[in-house]
């Protein structure tokens, strides 16, 4: 664990991010779900929060709020409520969401070095127009180890503010480029209705999954290529709607693809 002296010497932005990470680790430790093997002692947390009370760049109201919480937590055996409140203050100040904590490094960016990639697992986004859906797909692709994302010329820009917001930093940690359908190489399959059900589809170790637009789905040209290669993957449903949001469908398919590659006994399965 970083010493209080080193923590004090960090640039302010890095220091606030680091303190937020420490408080998160400590809070999970308090509920019996430690995120790190090293035990964080109560006295260390007191010293960490004390640093915040000396931060002159906080607005007066924020500094007073943190100081009051600090004074209260010193006399309480259960420090979790105070730690949680202070942590959320830091999250709002750093422009970080709660779900980001496990990705943030000392520079406040996603730590791509801890990411495991499944080589050859690639995705082609065909004419997906919603920045929100594009960002959601980036986040899901990062979580499930996709190696590369290819975006058709008419896909929404992944650097659009709404895409970056839903991607939660993953646009900069997943390799992506613009490509046309004709430029795709190797085997591919399409995520589309009317194909092989999810539980019967044989996932390849290496291929490109084609996912289509919100309105029209996968194009006829892409379906022809898929049918001549690995076919179509479908997710059975029982509702009246009969179709899922493209980001949701992609998440279901990617989890199953990852699972099939990492199943016990496979070459890529963790020991």
N, C-alpha and C positions, 0 to 999 in steps of 0.2 A: 504494500500500500504506500502511496506517495506520502512523504513526510509533510508536516504542516509548513515547514520552512520552504520546501520546494513548491508547495501549493501556493504559498503567499507570493512567490516570485514569478509565477506564471502571468502572462498577459491577461488582463481582466476577462476577456471573452473566453479564453481557454479555461481560466480558473472557475468561472461560473458553470461551464459545461462539465468540468471535472467534478466539481462539488455536487452537481445534480446526479452524476453517475454514482458517486459514492453514497449519496442518500438513497438512491434507488436500490443499490446493492444491500445497504443496511436494512431497508424496509423489507425486502424479500427475506433477508436473514431472520428478521423478527417474526415472520409468519411461517418459518420452517421450510422455506424454499430458497436456500442460499444459491446465489448465482456464481460465487467464487469460493474456492476452498479456504482462502484466508479468512479468519474470523475478524470481524470489525468490532472493536470494543466501544462501549458507551462513551468512555472518556475521550476517545478519538473523535467521535461524532460531535461531542460538545465543543471540542477545539475547532472542528471544521465549521460549525455553525457560527462560532464566535468570530471567525474571519469575516463572515457576511455582515456582522453588526458594525464592523469598522469600514465598510465600503461606502465612501463618501459620494459615489456616483449614483447611488440609489436616490429616487425621489423621496422626499421627506416622509410621505405616508407609507411607502414601501419599507423604508429603513425602520420606521417606528413599528410597523407590523411585525417585521422579522425580529426586532429586538424584544418585543413583548412575548413572542413565541419562544424565543431563546430563554428569557427569564423564567417562563412557566415550565419549560421542559427540564430545566436543571433540578427542579424539585419533584419531578414525577418519575415513577418507576416505569410506566408505559410511555415510551417516547414516540411511538409510531404515529399518533395523530399529529404531533407537532412536526415531525420529519416530513410527513406527507404534505402538509400545508406549505411548508417552506420549499419543498421540491417542486410543487406546482407553481409557485411564484417564479422559480428559476426557469421552469419550462416555458412560461409565458414570456419572460424577458429574453430568453434565448431564441424564441421563435421555433421551438421544438415541440413536437407532439409527444404524448405519453408513449405511443408505440415505437418511438424512435430510439429509446434509451439504449437498446442492446446493439445498435449500429454505430453510435456516435463515437468518434475518436477524440483526441485532445484538441483537434482543430475544428471540431463541430461538424465533421463530415462523416459519411458512411465509411466504415472500415471495410473496404473491399478485400483486404488481405485474408479475412477470416471466412470468406465466401467459398463454398465448395461448388465446383462446376461439373456438370455432366457432359463430357466432350461429345459433340455431335448432336446434342439436343438443341434444335433450332426451331424458330417460329416465324411464320410469315403473316404479317398483319395486312390484310387486303382491304384497302379503302375504308378503314375504321375512322369515322369522322369526328367522334366525340373525344375531346381532349381528356375528359374524365375517364373514359373507357381505356384510352391509350395508356394513361398513367397507371390505372389499376392493373393493366396487363403487365406493365413493366415491373410493378411491385411483386405480382404473383410469379413472374418469370424469375426474378431474383431469388425469391424464397424457395423455389423448387429447382434451382440449379440450371436453368436454361443457359446454354453457352452464348447464343447469338439471337438477336431479334432483327428481322428484316421488315422494313416498312415500305409499302407500295407508295408510288408518287402522290397518291391522293389521300394518304393517311393524315390525320391531324398531327401537328407538330408536337413532339414529346417535350419540347422546351416551352410550350405554352404554359402560362402560370397555373391554369387549372390541371393540366397534365402533371406538372411537377408537384402540385399539391397532393394529388391522389397517389402519385408514385412514391412520395415520401423519401426522396433522395436517390431512388433506384435508377433514375435515368442516367446518372453519372457513374453507376457501378456495373451496369449491364452493357455489353458491347452491342451497338446497333448501327445500322446504315440503311439508306434508301436503296431499294432494288425493285426491278420489275419482275413480274411472274416469270417471264421468259428467261431471266437470268439465273433462276434457281437451278441448282445442280443436285444430283443424288435423289434417293427415294423420298417420297412425301406422302402425307395423308391429310385428309380434310376433316375438320370438326364441323359436322353438318347433320341435319336430320335425315332419316331414311337410310342410315348406314348400319354397320355392325354395332350392336349394343356394347356399352362400356365394359361389362363383365365378360364379354366374349372376344373383344378385340385383342389381337396379339401385338403388343407394343414393341417397336424396334428399339435397338440400342442407340442407333443413330439415324436420324431422319429430320425432315422439316414438317411441322404441323402447320397447316393453313387454316387461319380463322378469318371469317368474312365480316362484312359490314353489318351494322345494326339493322338496317332496313332490308337489304337484299340477300344477306348471307354470302356464302362463298360463290364466286362467279362460275358460270358454266365452263369457262376455259380451265379454271383451276380444278373443278370437279372432274373434268375429262382427264387431266394429268394425274389426279389422285386415283381415279378408277383404274388407270393403266399402271399404277404403281402399288401403293399399299392399301388403297381403298378409303372408305369413309368411316369415321368414328362418330357414334351417336350416343347421347345421354338419355335414357328412357325417363319419361315423366308420366304422371297420372292426372295432372290438372287439365282444366279446359284450355288454358293458354297454349300448352304444347311446346313452348320454346323458352329459353332462358336468356338473360342478359349475356352478351358476349364475354364480358369479364368474368361473370360467375361460371359460365360454361367452361371457359378456359381454365379457371382455377380447379374445377373438378377433374378435367382431363389431365392437367399437368401433375396434380397430386398422384393420380393413378400411374402416369408415365414414370414419374420419379420412383414410385413404389416398386414398379415392375423391374426397374434397373437395379435398385438397391436391395432387392429381396435377398434373404439369407441364401448364401451359396453362390451369388453372382460375383463376377470379378470386381465390380465396383462397390460391393457391399462392405460397410465398415466392419472391422474386426470385432 
